[in-house]
Amino acid sequence: MGETQNKQQEQDLGQLLKVRREKLAALQEKGKDPFQIMKYDVTHHSSDIREHFDELEGMHVSLAGRMMSKRIMGKASFCNIQDLKGNIQSYVARDSIGEESYAEFKKYDVGDIIGLEGEVFRTKTGEISIHASQVTLLSKSLQILPEKYHGLVNTDLRYRQRYTDLIMNEEVKDTFIKRSRIISAIRRFLDSQGFMEVETPMLVSNAGGAAARPFETHFNALDEDLKLRISLELYLKRLIVGGLERVYEIGRVFRNEGLDTRHNPEFTLMELYQAYTDYNGMMDLTEKLYRYVAQEVLGTTVITYKGTEMDLGKPFERITMVDAVKKYAGVDFGEIHTLEEARAIAKEKGIAYEERHKKGDILNLFFEEYVEEHLIQPTFLTDHPVEISPLTKRKPDNPDYVERFEFFMNGWEMANAYSELNDPIDQRERFKAQEEQFAQGDEEANHTDEDFLNALEIGMPPTGGIGYGIDRMVMLLTDSPAIRDVLLFPTMKSLDK
């Protein structure tokens, strides 16, 4: 029975699509091909008319958008038009637009894009509307919009056909408008702090600055293998060497890793570097930045994500990795001095480690297992072990640890910051250790970057640097459950496979 119904639905759909094409052909035969229309002058959007009705009542306006519904009632009809800013009703009467135009209007389909000219008025039921004096078909829709898009069985179609998702779901459009406003607010804030926006290469010979596997490609003109960048760090630091003092970049980076609710192989990262400050300066900047953006975009510094309230208005908590592990795991790495002791406590607590892992790596494994999920309110997790921080300055009073923090909210890492390592001799040793890690099977280890080392030898001032995950920030500020919901076109598995 189900199969018979499906076949009938497919036949009905095919007939409806055929009718739409026939309508287009008829218009083209009459010399009224909508696809030949070059432009349409729009004076107002739907929300402009609603918000300024008192000034616009009785005025002549023109707007354009997609027809989302239509009610034919003899000599007069109603339709609803959706544009960038919302929906508005239009009253379309034969006596107002003419008999021929009205006959054509009655053949228009839901999904067609039309232009409307007419007078702003309020109907007897009190609805703000446009009394149309002219209706123009601007584009013919040859497909049929879904009636209830969220009810589709194949939910990933929303991501594959984002254009339809944006048409059918107002909250989706609102999320991406907010995303744009968030990035604009970030730029305004940093510009006000004296930062300069720059652009650095995406195609690089050595993809460094993060622990991630890169995508690889081949440049035919030079017959060289290149990689897509995994971070923005090493080029931005070169600019600090060059004397630019405060720089930032918002851009796509690429990591050859899995897909899940918080990971996409291409995503938006922002990194900034400021000369003559340290990771404490980066903490202060981060607090101010997050507060500013939330206030600008949401009008509040208290945000709610999946029912959990987070307060950006209060001072953010600051806790060292050692203290956090002591607090949540009951293990004090301040009292663990050798690799053997670290391995013993890991075995006791059931923490799996690899042979190549040093004491600092094992501390980090404890952090990931016991602590991360508890960092819900804005928290700076500070002072990481040197083994997992190849580009960071050591703490002068405790060289096993570095001046680094990760910023957490909702149990997620939102940012990663350093007092940047500017000692070229130490940096070469760190790269050497990373090369050894790579040789032992760590595919995410950094490789030695000789040009970057040369830049450090020229001389880099004391510098604070930070990288922000923009997509996760947008997820939190828009209450979006997955990274796919804040990327207009997320990576999807090919339908051919």
C-alpha positions, 0 to 999 in steps of 0.5 A, spaced: 500 500 500 505 504 501 509 503 495 503 504 491 501 511 494 509 513 493 508 512 486 502 516 486 505 521 489 511 521 484 506 521 478 502 527 481 509 531 483 511 530 476 504 532 473 505 539 477 512 540 475 510 539 468 504 544 469 509 549 471 514 548 465 508 549 461 506 556 464 513 558 463 512 556 456 506 560 455 509 566 458 515 566 453 510 565 447 507 571 449 513 575 449 513 575 457 519 571 459 520 573 466 527 571 466 528 576 461 527 582 466 533 585 468 531 589 474 526 591 479 526 598 483 524 596 490 523 602 495 521 598 501 521 591 505 516 588 509 518 590 516 519 597 514 512 597 512 510 594 518 514 598 523 513 605 519 505 604 518 503 610 521 507 614 516 506 610 510 499 609 510 496 611 503 503 612 500 505 608 494 510 603 495 514 597 491 517 591 494 519 584 491 519 577 494 517 570 494 510 568 494 508 564 499 501 563 499 495 565 495 487 565 496 483 566 489 476 569 491 473 571 484 475 578 482 479 579 488 485 575 491 490 575 497 497 573 497 503 573 502 510 575 500 516 574 503 522 578 503 529 579 506 525 582 512 519 578 513 512 577 510 507 582 508 500 581 505 497 584 498 490 585 496 490 584 488 484 586 485 482 585 478 479 592 477 486 595 480 491 591 476 487 590 470 483 584 467 489 581 463 494 582 469 489 579 473 488 573 469 496 572 469 496 573 476 491 567 478 496 563 474 502 564 478 504 559 483 507 559 490 514 560 490 514 565 484 518 571 485 514 577 484 514 585 484 508 589 487 507 596 487 501 599 491 498 603 496 499 601 504 493 600 507 490 596 513 484 591 512 478 590 515 481 585 520 486 590 522 492 586 517 497 591 514 497 590 507 499 592 500 493 594 495 496 592 489 496 597 483 501 592 479 504 585 479 510 583 476 512 576 475 520 577 476 522 569 476 518 563 475 519 557 480 519 551 476 520 546 483 515 546 489 516 548 496 515 543 501 509 545 505 512 543 512 520 543 511 522 540 518 517 535 517 521 532 511 524 525 513 530 526 510 533 532 514 540 533 512 536 535 505 536 542 510 543 542 509 544 540 502 539 545 500 540 551 504 537 555 499 530 552 501 531 551 508 532 559 508 526 560 505 522 555 509 524 557 516 525 564 519 529 562 525 534 559 520 535 566 516 535 569 523 541 565 525 545 567 519 543 574 520 546 574 527 552 570 525 553 576 520 552 581 525 557 577 530 563 578 525 561 585 524 561 586 532 568 583 532 571 587 527 568 593 530 571 591 537 578 590 535 578 596 530 576 600 536 582 597 540 587 599 534 588 592 531 589 591 523 585 586 519 590 582 515 590 576 510 595 571 510 596 565 505 591 559 505 596 554 501 602 553 504 608 549 504 608 547 511 601 547 515 603 549 522 600 552 528 596 547 531 595 540 532 591 537 526 592 533 520 592 538 513 589 537 507 594 536 501 594 538 494 598 539 488 600 546 485 601 544 477 605 550 475 611 549 480 610 542 480 610 542 488 605 539 493 602 544 498 597 544 504 591 548 506 592 552 512 590 549 519 591 555 523 593 562 522 599 563 527 605 563 524 604 568 518 601 573 523 607 572 528 611 574 522 607 580 521 609 582 529 616 581 527 615 586 521 612 591 526 605 591 525 604 590 533 596 589 533 594 584 527 588 579 526 585 575 521 578 572 520 578 566 515 577 559 513 582 554 516 582 546 514 583 540 518 583 533 515 579 530 521 572 527 522 565 530 522 561 531 528 556 536 532 562 541 533 567 539 528 567 541 520 573 540 516 573 547 514 571 552 519 572 559 521 578 561 525 580 568 528 587 569 530 590 576 533 596 578 536 598 583 540 606 586 541 608 588 548 603 584 552 602 577 555 596 571 556 594 575 561 592 581 556 589 576 552 584 574 558 582 581 559 581 582 551 577 576 551 572 578 557 571 585 553 570 582 546 565 576 548 561 582 553 561 587 547 559 582 542 553 579 546 551 586 548 551 588 541 548 582 537 543 580 543 542 586 547 544 582 554 550 579 557 546 573 559 546 567 554 542 561 554 544 555 551 540 549 551 536 551 557 543 552 561 544 560 563 551 563 562 553 569 564 558 573 560 557 579 565 561 576 571 568 576 571 571 569 568 573 564 572 581 563 572 584 556 574 590 552 572 590 545 569 593 542 575 588 545 580 583 543 575 585 536 575 586 536 583 579 539 583 575 534 579 579 528 579 582 528 586 589 527 583 595 533 584 600 533 579 604 538 583 606 532 587 607 528 581 615 529 579 616 523 574 614 520 568 613 513 572 609 516 577 604 519 572 604 513 568 602 509 575 596 514 577 594 513 569 593 506 570 590 506 577 585 511 574 584 507 568 587 513 563 589 510 557 596 513 554 601 512 549 608 510 550 610 516 547 606 520 552 610 524 557 608 527 564 605 533 561 601 529 556 598 525 561 596 531 565 592 533 559 589 526 558 586 527 565 584 534 564 580 531 558 577 525 562 575 529 568 575 536 567 572 539 561 565 537 561 565 541 568 567 548 565 560 551 563 561 558 565 566 562 562 572 559 564 580 561 563 584 554 564 591 556 564 598 554 565 598 548 560 604 543 560 610 544 555 609 538 552 603 540 549 604 547 547 610 547 542 609 555 541 608 558 548 613 561 553 615 557 559 613 560 566 619 563 568 618 560 575 616 553 573 619 551 566 615 545 566 609 549 564 607 555 559 603 561 559 597 559 556 590 558 557 584 555 553 577 559 554 571 554 556 564 555 555 559 550 556 564 545 556 567 547 550 574 550 548 572 556 545 579 559 544 586 558 545 591 563 547 599 564 549 604 568 551 608 567 545 614 564 544 619 569 541 626 565 543 628 562 536 633 557 540 628 554 544 623 554 538 628 550 534 628 545 540 620 545 540 620 543 533 625 538 534 621 535 539 615 535 535 619 532 529 620 526 534 613 526 535 611 525 528 616 520 527 613 516 533 606 516 529 603 523 531 600 525 525 598 532 528 605 534 530 608 540 527 614 540 522 620 545 523 619 552 519 625 555 517 623 561 515 619 562 521 625 561 525 629 566 521 623 571 523 624 569 530 632 570 529 630 577 526 627 579 533 619 578 535 617 582 541 614 579 547 607 578 544 600 575 546 596 571 541 589 568 541 585 563 536 577 564 537 573 558 534 568 563 531 563 557 529 562 555 536 561 562 538 556 563 533 553 556 536 552 559 543 550 566 541 544 563 537 542 557 541 544 552 535 545 545 536 550 543 531 556 546 527 552 545 521 546 549 523 551 555 523 555 554 517 551 556 510 554 550 506 557 545 511 561 539 508 556 533 506 557 526 504 557 526 496 550 523 494 553 519 489 557 514 494 
